[in-house]
C-alpha cells in the first residue's frame, strides 16, 4: 500500500531526532545502575560477608532485592535501547516512510515499550522492598509504631505491585494488540489474524498507577527521617544521617516530573514514537535514581569508614564499625583497623601494658532503665605506668554520659575480668 504524501508540517519536522540523546542518556543510566548496585554489594562484602563465611543464610535479604532491582532496570534500559534502534525518538511518519515493510519497525519499537511498561511494577516493588528491609534491619527495635508503619508500607507496596502490573499487562486486549494495532492503523495486513482494543491506554489511565506509587515513595522516605529525628545523638551526627537518607527526595521529584510530563506533554496517539520519549527517559532515570538512593546509605558510610580508619578518627555519622545507629540493630560485625573502640555492654575490661600491671584502667558500661548508657572510667597513672607496671597509685574517676569511647592501639593486651581471675 502506498503511503500518503507528507504534509508541510511533517516535512518541516522530518529531521527531528531524539535518538542520540536517548543513546547517551540510557548508556549513562546503565553504567550508573550497575556501578551503584555493585558498590553496595562490594561494601557489604568487605564489612560483613567476608567475615561471616559468605554463606547464603548470612546474605541480607535487601541485597537480594537489590540484585533483582538492578537486573530488572538493566532489562528496562536494554529494551529502550532496542526500541530506539527500531525508531523510538523519530517521528512516526519518518519511521514508517523509511521502513520497506512498514509498520514493522514501529510495531517492534512498541513491543519493547510494552515490555518496559510491564516491568514498571516489579522493578519499583523490588527497589521499595530493598529500602524497607534495609530500614527494618537498621532501625526497628522495640518501637511498636515503627513496626506498624513498616508492615503498612510492605502491604501497600505489594498491593500496588499487583494493581500496577495487572493494569500494564492488560491495558490492551489481547495484550499483543498494544503493538500490533499499528498494522490496523496503516491498513496493512498483520503477520497473523488479530483484532483488539486499547481503551485503557490514555495518559490519564497510565498515570493512575504512578500516582499511587508516589504515595508509597513518600511514606518510605519519611520512615527513616522520622526515626532519626527521635534518636538521641549529637546534632552533627543526626544531620549527617538525615542528609544520607534524604537523597530519596530526588527520586520522588523525578517521579513527580514524569507524571507531569505524561499528563501534559506526552503524545501516544498521533506521533507515539516521538511523543513518548521524554516520559520513557524519565521513567528509566527515576528507576536508576531510586536504586542509587537505596545504595548510597550503604556505600557512603563504608567509604567514610575506610577513610576514617586510615585517619585514625571515629566515623561521624552514627554508624560505627558494628554498623549500628543509636537505637538501631547490628548491621556489620566489628572488625579492628588501625584503632578499635572499646564499647562492650556490661563488660568490665582491664587494659594492661607490656609488663605485669600494678595499676589498670577500667571501663564499664551499663544501661539504665531509660536506655541511656552510663559509663564510668577510672584511669590508673600514666601510659608509662601501664607499660612499666610500676608507679604510685594515682587513680582518677571520670563520669561521662555514655557517649565517650576508649580507643586503644591493637598491640595493647586487652583482658576481661574473667580472664584475670584465671
MARLUMLUM-462366 format. One line per field, with one value per residue (C-alpha): residue number from 1; residue in one letter; chain; x, y, z. Coordinates in Angstrom, 3 decimals, padded with zeros to 6 digits. Layout:
REM MARLUMLUM-462366
num: [NUM,...]
residu: [A,...]
chaine: [A,...]
x: [X,...]
y: [Y,...]
z: [Z,...]
//
This chain:
REM MARLUMLUM-462366
num: [1,2,3,4,5,6,7,8,9,10,11,12,13,14,15,16,17,18,19,20,21,22,23,24,25,26,27,28,29,30,31,32,33,34,35,36,37,38,39,40,41,42,43,44,45,46,47,48,49,50,51,52,53,54,55,56,57,58,59,60,61,62,63,64,65,66,67,68,69,70,71,72,73,74,75,76,77,78,79,80,81,82,83,84,85,86,87,88,89,90,91,92,93,94,95,96,97,98,99,100,101,102,103,104,105,106,107,108,109,110,111,112,113,114,115,116,117,118,119,120,121,122,123,124,125,126,127,128,129,130,131,132,133,134,135,136,137,138,139,140,141,142,143,144,145,146,147,148,149,150,151,152,153,154,155,156,157,158,159,160,161,162,163,164,165,166,167,168,169,170,171,172,173,174,175,176,177,178,179,180,181,182,183,184,185,186,187,188,189,190,191,192,193,194,195,196,197,198,199,200,201,202,203,204,205,206,207,208,209,210,211,212,213,214,215,216,217,218,219,220,221,222,223,224,225,226,227,228,229,230,231,232,233,234,235,236,237,238,239,240,241,242,243,244,245,246,247,248,249,250,251,252,253,254,255,256,257,258,259,260,261,262,263,264,265,266,267,268,269,270,271,272,273,274,275,276,277,278,279,280,281,282,283,284,285,286,287,288,289,290,291,292,293,294,295,296,297,298,299,300,301,302,303,304,305,306,307,308,309,310,311,312,313,314,315,316,317,318,319,320,321,322,323,324,325,326,327,328,329,330,331,332,333,334,335,336,337,338,339,340,341,342,343,344,345,346,347,348,349,350,351,352,353,354,355,356,357,358,359,360,361,362,363,364,365,366,367,368,369,370,371,372,373,374,375,376,377,378,379,380,381,382,383,384,385,386,387,388,389,390,391,392,393,394,395,396,397,398,399,400,401,402,403,404,405,406,407,408,409,410,411,412,413,414,415,416,417,418,419,420,421,422]
residu: [X,X,X,X,X,X,X,X,X,X,X,X,X,X,X,X,X,X,X,X,X,X,X,X,X,X,X,X,X,X,X,X,X,X,X,X,X,X,X,X,X,X,X,X,X,X,X,X,X,X,X,X,X,X,X,X,X,X,X,X,X,X,X,X,X,X,X,X,X,X,X,X,X,X,X,X,X,X,X,X,X,X,X,X,X,X,X,X,X,X,X,X,X,X,X,X,X,X,X,X,X,X,X,X,X,X,X,X,X,X,X,X,X,X,X,X,X,X,X,X,X,X,X,X,X,X,X,X,X,X,X,X,X,X,X,X,X,X,X,X,X,X,X,X,X,X,X,X,X,X,X,X,X,X,X,X,X,X,X,X,X,X,X,X,X,X,X,X,X,X,X,X,X,X,X,X,X,X,X,X,X,X,X,X,X,X,X,X,X,X,X,X,X,X,X,X,X,X,X,X,X,X,X,X,X,X,X,X,X,X,X,X,X,X,X,X,X,X,X,X,X,X,X,X,X,X,X,X,X,X,X,X,X,X,X,X,X,X,X,X,X,X,X,X,X,X,X,X,X,X,X,X,X,X,X,X,X,X,X,X,X,X,X,X,X,X,X,X,X,X,X,X,X,X,X,X,X,X,X,X,X,X,X,X,X,X,X,X,X,X,X,X,X,X,X,X,X,X,X,X,X,X,X,X,X,X,X,X,X,X,X,X,X,X,X,X,X,X,X,X,X,X,X,X,X,X,X,X,X,X,X,X,X,X,X,X,X,X,X,X,X,X,X,X,X,X,X,X,X,X,X,X,X,X,X,X,X,X,X,X,X,X,X,X,X,X,X,X,X,X,X,X,X,X,X,X,X,X,X,X,X,X,X,X,X,X,X,X,X,X,X,X,X,X,X,X,X,X,X,X,X,X,X,X,X,X,X,X,X,X,X,X,X,X,X,X,X,X,X,X,X,X]
chaine: [A,A,A,A,A,A,A,A,A,A,A,A,A,A,A,A,A,A,A,A,A,A,A,A,A,A,A,A,A,A,A,A,A,A,A,A,A,A,A,A,A,A,A,A,A,A,A,A,A,A,A,A,A,A,A,A,A,A,A,A,A,A,A,A,A,A,A,A,A,A,A,A,A,A,A,A,A,A,A,A,A,A,A,A,A,A,A,A,A,A,A,A,A,A,A,A,A,A,A,A,A,A,A,A,A,A,A,A,A,A,A,A,A,A,A,A,A,A,A,A,A,A,A,A,A,A,A,A,A,A,A,A,A,A,A,A,A,A,A,A,A,A,A,A,A,A,A,A,A,A,A,A,A,A,A,A,A,A,A,A,A,A,A,A,A,A,A,A,A,A,A,A,A,A,A,A,A,A,A,A,A,A,A,A,A,A,A,A,A,A,A,A,A,A,A,A,A,A,A,A,A,A,A,A,A,A,A,A,A,A,A,A,A,A,A,A,A,A,A,A,A,A,A,A,A,A,A,A,A,A,A,A,A,A,A,A,A,A,A,A,A,A,A,A,A,A,A,A,A,A,A,A,A,A,A,A,A,A,A,A,A,A,A,A,A,A,A,A,A,A,A,A,A,A,A,A,A,A,A,A,A,A,A,A,A,A,A,A,A,A,A,A,A,A,A,A,A,A,A,A,A,A,A,A,A,A,A,A,A,A,A,A,A,A,A,A,A,A,A,A,A,A,A,A,A,A,A,A,A,A,A,A,A,A,A,A,A,A,A,A,A,A,A,A,A,A,A,A,A,A,A,A,A,A,A,A,A,A,A,A,A,A,A,A,A,A,A,A,A,A,A,A,A,A,A,A,A,A,A,A,A,A,A,A,A,A,A,A,A,A,A,A,A,A,A,A,A,A,A,A,A,A,A,A,A,A,A,A,A,A,A,A,A,A,A,A,A,A,A,A,A,A]
x: [000.000,001.291,001.720,000.039,002.360,003.899,002.172,004.112,004.302,005.766,008.312,009.353,009.952,011.412,014.924,013.868,015.804,015.955,017.873,021.364,020.118,018.439,021.555,023.765,021.382,020.418,024.063,024.941,021.997,023.018,026.564,025.369,022.836,025.429,028.036,025.943,024.379,027.826,029.219,026.588,027.393,031.140,030.654,028.568,031.077,034.068,032.247,030.034,030.027,033.723,033.707,030.682,031.989,029.792,027.058,023.642,021.854,024.053,023.118,020.917,017.501,017.640,020.744,018.769,016.048,018.735,020.109,016.608,016.053,019.312,018.686,015.207,016.487,019.131,016.365,014.292,017.191,018.091,014.545,014.569,017.836,016.297,013.206,015.482,017.113,013.683,012.851,011.943,012.969,011.932,008.584,006.203,005.780,009.544,009.771,007.049,008.410,011.899,010.601,010.207,007.990,006.069,004.815,007.037,009.672,007.058,005.362,008.670,009.597,006.390,006.759,009.838,007.978,005.247,007.868,009.200,005.718,005.058,008.349,007.460,005.580,008.164,011.112,009.810,008.481,011.914,013.507,010.982,011.389,015.162,014.711,012.104,014.159,017.262,015.364,013.931,017.377,018.812,016.151,013.435,013.984,011.019,009.109,005.578,004.717,007.749,006.718,003.175,004.443,006.854,004.229,001.785,004.345,005.079,001.398,000.776,003.763,002.642,-000.922,000.463,002.595,-000.398,-002.516,000.138,001.346,-002.193,-003.018,000.100,-000.237,-003.928,-004.320,-004.979,-006.868,-005.481,-002.259,-000.245,-002.682,-000.653,001.976,000.048,-002.543,-000.229,-000.936,-004.606,-003.757,-001.854,-004.285,-001.642,-002.457,-000.762,001.553,-001.304,-005.019,-005.720,-008.155,-008.417,-008.917,-006.793,-009.382,-007.194,-004.083,-004.972,-002.381,-004.793,-005.204,-001.447,-000.815,-003.068,-000.613,002.198,000.222,-000.469,003.204,004.442,002.334,004.436,007.611,006.870,005.898,009.136,011.156,009.602,010.164,013.920,013.710,011.109,013.105,016.368,014.664,013.806,017.267,019.407,022.608,024.718,023.148,026.006,025.538,021.794,022.179,024.647,022.203,019.319,021.434,022.259,018.664,017.139,018.562,015.349,013.766,015.456,013.715,010.365,010.926,011.704,008.641,006.504,008.194,007.369,003.732,003.531,005.250,002.876,-000.279,000.756,003.236,003.049,001.580,000.892,-001.721,-000.741,003.063,003.844,007.429,008.450,005.873,006.596,010.398,010.728,008.325,010.195,013.580,012.291,010.974,014.413,016.066,013.613,014.376,018.150,017.863,015.758,018.410,021.101,019.138,018.841,022.592,024.185,023.232,025.426,028.173,028.778,029.226,031.505,033.697,033.839,034.685,037.654,038.741,038.342,040.112,043.154,042.937,042.547,039.299,035.850,033.194,030.927,027.581,026.246,027.249,030.174,032.163,029.358,027.050,024.661,022.853,021.712,018.592,019.249,020.225,023.556,024.439,028.065,030.400,033.033,036.474,039.525,041.550,044.277,042.256,039.165,036.575,036.164,032.388,031.160,027.899,028.041,031.672,034.363,037.619,041.149,043.874,047.431,050.738,053.834,054.756,052.911,050.479,050.075,047.549,044.872,042.427,038.925,035.895,032.388,029.245,025.750,022.304,019.956,016.211,015.693,018.007,020.694,024.175,026.004,029.789,032.426,036.104,038.946,042.442,045.490,048.554,050.201,050.860,054.412,052.970,050.902,053.932,056.388,053.960,055.225,054.086,052.347,048.611,047.163,043.660,041.239,037.495,035.670,031.932,030.517,027.163,027.902,028.866,032.623,034.666,038.108,040.310,043.291,046.043,045.897,049.233,047.879,046.692,043.024,041.761,038.319,037.672,037.039,040.452,042.158,040.776,042.130]
y: [000.000,003.460,005.962,009.362,012.306,014.172,017.290,020.588,020.161,016.662,017.831,020.736,018.400,015.467,015.924,015.955,013.128,012.279,009.044,010.439,011.856,008.552,006.519,008.759,009.113,005.437,004.349,006.604,005.275,001.692,002.267,004.154,001.466,-001.307,000.881,001.747,-001.718,-003.301,-000.760,-001.694,-005.388,-004.733,-002.602,-005.287,-007.931,-006.189,-005.181,-008.229,-011.173,-011.995,-012.160,-014.474,-017.034,-015.707,-018.248,-017.822,-017.572,-014.606,-012.595,-009.607,-010.008,-006.414,-007.273,-009.993,-007.463,-005.051,-007.659,-008.188,-004.423,-003.785,-006.727,-005.502,-001.972,-003.387,-005.194,-001.986,000.053,-002.720,-002.730,001.055,000.844,-001.825,000.338,003.239,001.035,000.436,004.139,005.363,009.027,009.675,010.977,008.152,009.249,009.065,005.612,004.349,006.094,004.619,001.100,-001.034,-003.419,-000.759,-000.632,-003.495,-001.234,000.878,-002.259,-003.734,-000.487,-000.539,-004.226,-003.213,-000.243,-002.634,-004.784,-001.651,-000.754,-004.283,-004.269,-000.994,-002.776,-005.399,-003.023,-000.370,-003.042,-004.630,-001.208,-000.314,-003.670,-003.129,000.124,-001.262,-004.289,-002.127,000.235,-002.711,-004.092,-000.683,000.976,-001.348,-002.470,-002.435,000.587,-000.528,002.397,001.657,-001.954,-000.927,001.688,-000.816,-003.503,-000.933,000.095,-003.521,-004.380,-001.201,-001.891,-005.466,-004.360,-001.673,-004.279,-006.455,-003.466,-001.769,-004.984,-006.088,-002.744,-002.508,-006.095,-005.887,-002.257,-003.701,-006.869,-009.114,-007.935,-008.027,-005.559,-002.856,-003.109,-004.925,-002.135,-000.168,-002.630,-001.726,001.969,001.890,-000.581,-003.275,-006.976,-008.156,-011.200,-013.193,-012.584,-010.421,-007.747,-005.950,-002.735,-000.412,001.627,001.925,003.410,007.077,009.100,009.562,005.806,005.229,007.924,006.344,003.586,006.151,008.441,005.585,004.646,008.069,007.791,004.832,006.654,009.495,007.095,005.120,008.350,009.584,006.314,006.734,010.518,010.330,007.582,009.542,012.648,010.684,009.218,010.547,011.570,014.620,017.160,016.859,013.093,013.444,015.953,013.624,010.712,012.885,014.064,010.498,009.286,012.460,011.777,009.862,013.271,013.314,010.079,011.432,014.639,012.665,010.516,013.638,015.088,012.064,012.159,015.820,015.036,012.145,014.161,017.404,016.715,013.047,012.141,008.416,008.625,010.855,010.649,007.981,007.118,010.751,011.848,009.284,009.624,012.097,010.129,006.868,008.512,009.991,006.564,004.997,007.901,007.534,003.827,004.351,007.261,005.128,002.392,004.998,006.291,002.726,002.077,005.309,004.805,001.687,002.933,006.337,005.012,002.251,004.747,007.037,004.120,003.261,006.896,007.483,004.246,005.439,008.792,007.178,009.037,007.996,007.803,010.831,009.807,007.474,004.156,002.604,-000.447,-002.674,-000.800,000.478,003.703,004.818,002.789,000.540,-003.067,-004.504,-004.192,-005.214,-007.294,-005.239,-005.502,-003.668,-001.431,000.944,001.622,-000.042,001.282,-000.405,-000.466,-003.696,-003.569,-004.788,-005.909,-004.693,-004.646,-004.197,-002.757,-003.849,-002.580,-004.587,-005.798,-007.171,-004.483,-002.945,-000.426,-000.663,001.392,000.005,000.766,-000.369,000.415,-000.230,000.512,002.399,001.733,004.700,003.036,005.731,004.205,005.101,004.870,005.141,005.378,005.015,005.600,004.445,006.648,007.462,005.411,004.808,003.246,000.903,-000.073,-000.471,-001.868,000.298,003.672,005.005,004.823,007.951,006.841,009.409,008.830,010.392,010.337,010.737,010.475,007.266,008.828,008.582,005.631,004.342,003.832,001.515,000.509,-003.093,-004.059,-003.363,-006.533,-006.480,-008.864,-009.278,-009.653,-013.374,-013.823,-012.029,-014.477,-017.493]
z: [000.000,-000.925,001.894,001.576,000.778,003.673,004.922,005.113,008.903,008.568,006.017,008.259,011.239,009.311,010.739,014.403,016.019,019.709,019.242,020.004,023.310,024.100,023.366,025.516,028.461,028.537,028.351,031.287,033.283,032.504,033.774,036.865,037.734,037.729,039.421,042.481,042.779,042.547,045.001,047.564,047.252,047.480,050.609,052.292,051.258,052.842,056.031,056.523,054.132,054.101,057.912,058.026,055.541,052.730,053.419,051.834,055.172,056.092,052.993,053.747,052.159,050.919,048.885,047.108,046.320,045.121,042.714,041.328,041.079,039.241,036.921,036.020,035.404,033.059,031.169,031.027,029.652,027.214,025.829,025.481,023.545,021.305,020.772,019.822,017.207,015.666,015.539,019.013,019.031,015.417,014.236,013.415,009.807,009.282,010.885,008.565,005.463,005.955,006.639,003.481,005.481,007.348,010.022,011.220,012.803,014.573,015.879,017.054,018.796,020.823,021.579,023.567,025.056,026.221,027.967,029.688,030.917,032.186,034.137,035.875,038.667,039.665,039.245,041.636,044.001,044.389,044.916,047.616,049.354,049.309,051.201,053.601,054.632,054.993,057.309,059.220,059.948,060.732,062.871,064.155,067.730,070.092,068.819,068.044,065.777,063.590,063.137,062.261,059.782,058.249,057.749,056.408,053.788,052.824,052.375,050.372,048.095,047.413,046.647,044.338,042.570,041.688,040.663,038.517,036.880,036.087,034.508,032.338,031.132,030.258,029.162,025.693,024.853,023.643,025.247,021.999,020.449,022.228,019.489,016.723,016.407,014.094,011.280,011.537,011.738,008.431,006.828,006.410,006.984,010.213,010.234,011.776,012.162,015.202,016.332,019.633,021.564,023.732,025.610,028.732,027.122,027.646,029.550,032.458,032.878,032.619,035.249,037.899,038.984,039.050,041.351,043.774,043.535,044.603,047.767,048.888,047.792,050.204,053.005,052.609,052.525,055.774,057.653,058.332,058.669,061.442,063.145,063.019,064.403,067.561,068.133,070.972,069.260,068.545,066.214,063.724,063.585,063.167,060.327,058.622,058.731,057.572,054.640,053.594,053.736,052.253,048.807,048.190,047.628,044.195,043.200,044.401,042.408,039.244,039.837,040.044,036.953,034.821,035.951,034.921,031.615,030.983,031.588,029.881,027.076,026.036,022.660,022.465,019.691,016.743,016.960,019.584,018.616,019.180,021.739,024.476,024.505,027.378,029.561,028.954,029.573,032.847,033.830,033.364,035.198,038.090,038.432,038.414,040.851,043.190,043.100,043.756,046.745,048.048,047.684,048.901,052.594,052.427,050.100,051.734,055.308,054.016,052.170,055.187,057.457,055.283,055.129,058.864,059.728,057.783,059.553,062.985,063.602,064.673,061.988,062.483,061.037,063.665,062.055,063.906,062.836,064.036,061.677,064.300,064.884,068.304,068.889,065.889,065.461,064.471,060.803,060.467,062.583,064.362,062.809,064.092,061.822,062.980,066.140,067.556,070.027,073.402,073.602,075.185,077.120,080.727,080.298,082.668,080.724,082.033,079.801,080.540,079.241,078.453,081.949,084.929,085.981,089.387,088.121,085.467,083.530,083.712,081.624,082.468,080.561,081.851,080.519,082.809,082.745,080.412,077.847,078.221,078.569,081.778,081.679,084.386,083.537,086.020,084.669,086.616,086.335,083.036,079.919,081.199,084.321,082.228,080.174,083.078,085.604,088.479,089.718,092.751,092.706,091.099,090.200,088.814,088.395,085.468,084.920,081.422,079.712,077.825,074.537,075.133,073.952,074.844,071.791,072.191,069.840,068.726,070.319,073.821,075.517,076.484,079.135,080.633,084.347,083.890,082.241,085.128,087.692,085.775]
//
